[in-house]
């Protein structure tokens, strides 16, 4: 296998380099001139390092590598949840071919478009999420997105959702919402939105360091607003209320019921 070959190459390179170094020291001792002995040692040491480096390159090449997804591709974030590029006309057909029918798209690009023109062959609706120039939506808006996604997926097993942001730049806003959504839908796998960041960044693709410090804090705020880890006894001094990890914040005892009430109240105000 590739891993076995890499390990063998690595071991062989270390053995060869060690033998060369021993021979270099022996040769240096045999040379009468101290200056020439030092030169011989230096040259052979450099040769050993070069050989070791070449073996390491060969070992790395032998290992199977997983290519990161292309940023303009349709990527599966979770079952029936996709991340898509901005559906410009030149790529709308390829996006449509990769998406299942009966899909709801959450558009965070702040650029509106007609889904019937972009995806004429699919039954697609678009929800426009507006937070102009900000690195993340309001906490209530993100909770609303998560509720809409959950309700939509639970309504029919053939339904799916897709998320996208602006057509250019780093899609960190998509990463933030995706991490919150994974935490919301799969709490058994992601005990905190920050736990879902690696998965979201891998799908976009995006480096985890690309997220702003404020975006990471936002994920902790979102956690505090919707998640309670109070014990069944309701004790306020329970150890489960302590800070979880260095970047995590203590959860607040706000139930999902309260979030739903807040979201519904906002919907009533908008209507």
GIKA-V663951 format. One record per residue. N is the residue number from 0. PSI is psi in radians with two decimals (NA if undefined). Layout:
{{N PSI} {N PSI}}
This chain:
{{0 2.93} {1 -0.70} {2 -0.68} {3 -0.72} {4 -0.72} {5 -0.74} {6 -0.69} {7 -0.73} {8 -0.72} {9 -0.79} {10 -0.72} {11 -0.68} {12 -0.69} {13 -0.71} {14 -0.78} {15 -0.76} {16 -0.69} {17 -0.73} {18 -0.72} {19 -0.71} {20 -0.69} {21 -0.77} {22 -0.62} {23 -0.77} {24 -0.72} {25 -0.74} {26 -0.67} {27 -0.66} {28 -0.51} {29 -0.38} {30 2.25} {31 -0.67} {32 2.24} {33 -0.69} {34 -0.84} {35 -0.60} {36 -0.72} {37 -0.67} {38 -0.74} {39 -0.78} {40 -0.77} {41 -0.81} {42 -0.79} {43 -0.62} {44 -0.74} {45 -0.70} {46 -0.69} {47 -0.73} {48 -0.70} {49 -0.77} {50 -0.75} {51 -0.73} {52 -0.69} {53 -0.70} {54 -0.69} {55 -0.68} {56 -0.74} {57 -0.66} {58 -0.72} {59 -0.66} {60 -0.49} {61 -0.37} {62 2.40} {63 2.34} {64 2.48} {65 2.06} {66 2.36} {67 2.61} {68 2.64} {69 2.52} {70 -0.41} {71 0.28} {72 2.83} {73 2.07} {74 2.38} {75 1.96} {76 -0.70} {77 3.01} {78 2.10} {79 0.32} {80 2.14} {81 2.67} {82 2.24} {83 2.75} {84 2.91} {85 2.24} {86 1.24} {87 2.81} {88 -0.61} {89 -0.19} {90 0.06} {91 -0.68} {92 -0.69} {93 -0.60} {94 -0.78} {95 -0.65} {96 -0.48} {97 -0.29} {98 2.50} {99 2.83} {100 2.94} {101 0.99} {102 2.50} {103 2.19} {104 2.32} {105 1.90} {106 1.95} {107 0.33} {108 -0.26} {109 0.29} {110 2.00} {111 2.65} {112 2.84} {113 1.97} {114 -0.47} {115 -0.46} {116 -0.70} {117 -0.72} {118 1.17} {119 -0.42} {120 -0.10} {121 2.74} {122 1.62} {123 2.35} {124 2.69} {125 2.30} {126 2.05} {127 2.08} {128 2.03} {129 2.09} {130 1.33} {131 2.09} {132 -0.05} {133 2.65} {134 -0.07} {135 2.74} {136 3.04} {137 2.76} {138 -0.71} {139 -0.69} {140 -0.73} {141 -0.70} {142 -0.66} {143 -0.74} {144 -0.82} {145 -0.72} {146 -0.75} {147 -0.74} {148 -0.81} {149 -0.81} {150 -0.72} {151 -0.81} {152 -0.65} {153 -0.38} {154 -0.45} {155 2.21} {156 -0.19} {157 -0.09} {158 2.71} {159 2.93} {160 2.74} {161 2.54} {162 2.49} {163 2.81} {164 -2.52} {165 2.75} {166 -0.21} {167 2.88} {168 3.10} {169 2.24} {170 0.92} {171 -0.52} {172 -0.68} {173 -0.66} {174 -0.72} {175 -0.88} {176 -0.67} {177 -0.72} {178 -0.73} {179 -0.70} {180 -0.73} {181 -0.74} {182 -0.70} {183 -0.82} {184 -0.53} {185 1.14} {186 -0.41} {187 -0.49} {188 -0.55} {189 1.78} {190 -0.13} {191 2.53} {192 -0.57} {193 -0.48} {194 -0.42} {195 -0.12} {196 -0.80} {197 -0.72} {198 -0.79} {199 -0.77} {200 -0.63} {201 -0.61} {202 -0.44} {203 -0.69} {204 2.73} {205 2.55} {206 2.45} {207 -0.55} {208 -0.23} {209 -0.38} {210 2.39} {211 2.66} {212 -0.64} {213 -0.56} {214 -0.63} {215 -0.70} {216 -0.67} {217 -0.72} {218 -0.63} {219 -0.66} {220 -0.72} {221 -0.73} {222 -0.78} {223 -0.59} {224 -0.42} {225 -0.16} {226 2.32} {227 2.27} {228 0.51} {229 2.53} {230 2.85} {231 -0.40} {232 -0.30} {233 0.21} {234 2.26} {235 -0.32} {236 0.38} {237 2.55} {238 -0.36} {239 -0.20} {240 -0.04} {241 2.89} {242 2.34} {243 1.77} {244 2.91} {245 -0.58} {246 -0.12} {247 2.69} {248 2.71} {249 2.25} {250 2.60} {251 2.59} {252 1.07} {253 2.13} {254 2.87} {255 -0.50} {256 -0.72} {257 -0.72} {258 -0.74} {259 -0.67} {260 -0.75} {261 -0.79} {262 -0.76} {263 -0.68} {264 -0.70} {265 -0.67} {266 -0.72} {267 -0.64} {268 -0.59} {269 -0.47} {270 NA}}
